[in-house]
Amino acid sequence: MKKEKCESLVQAREKIDSIDSAMIELIVQRQFYVDQAVRFKSSVQDVQSPERANQVIARVRAEAAEQGVSADLVEKIYREMIQHFIQRELKELRP
């Protein structure tokens, strides 16, 4: 996404709102693929997979640092999202 200097608070807020909408769409897409992945899992251990969670956290922390944003912030967001999706997957695994 191209970044551009804003000329007003209204313009900055419009850009923020647009980014928020894009982030929600990306979360929707991520949820879709999490729902796909659960079809290939057969146990609680497959769902909880701390190794996979750690891989994701390490990858997004590195990318955040590379992009110049707080790796701690990104980790917190991802840990929350991962926990939410684990709970969602467990409900699918055990209807």
N, C-alpha and C positions, 0 to 999 in steps of 0.2 A: 504494500500500500504506500502510495506517495504521501510524504509529509509536506505540508505547506504552512507557512506562517499565517496566523489568523490576524484579522484586522479589527476584531471586536470580541467581546465576551460571548455574544450571541453566536457568532460563527464558531468559536471554540467549543461551545456547548453542543452545537449541531454536529460537529465532527465527533465529539465524545459520544453522543447519542447514536451516531451511525456506527461507530466502532462497537458500542455495546450490542447493537443489533447483530453485527457480524459475529461477535463472540458467542452470542446465544445460538446462532445458526451453526457455528462450529461445534458447540456442545451437543446440539441436536444430532449432528452427524456422528460425533464420537459415541453418543448413546446408541445410535443405530448399529454401529459396528461392535460395541460391547454386547448388545443383544444378539448379534450374529455369533460372536465368539462363544457365548455361553452354550450354544448348541453343540460345541465340540468339547465341553467339559463334563465330567461325569461325577466329580466329587467336590466336597467342600474345600479340600486341599487345592484342587485345580482352580477353584474360584479365588481363594484367598491368596495364593501364590505370592508370598513375600519377595521371592527372587525377582519376579516380573515387576512388582511395584518398585523395588529398589532400582531396577534397570531404568524404568520410566523416570523416576525421580532424578537419578544421576544424569540422564540425557537432557531433561528439561532444565536442570540447574546449570549444566554446561552451556546450553543454548542461551539461557537467560544472561549468563555472565558474558557470553560472546556478543550478545545484542545490547549490553549495557543497562540491563534492568536487574533489580534485586533478585538474586537467586533464592534468597530466603522467602520473599513474597511469592514467587512462582512455586516454590516447594509447598508452601502452605496451601495455596489454591489447589495444586495437584493432589496433595494428600487428602484434602476434603473431597475432591471430585472422585478420587479412586475409592475412598470409603463408601461414598454414596453408590457408586456403580457396583461395588462388591455386594452391598446389601440388596441392590436390585437383582443381581445375578443369583444370589442365594434364594430369593423368592421364586425365581424361575426354576432353579434346580429342585427346590422343594415346594411345589405348589400347594 
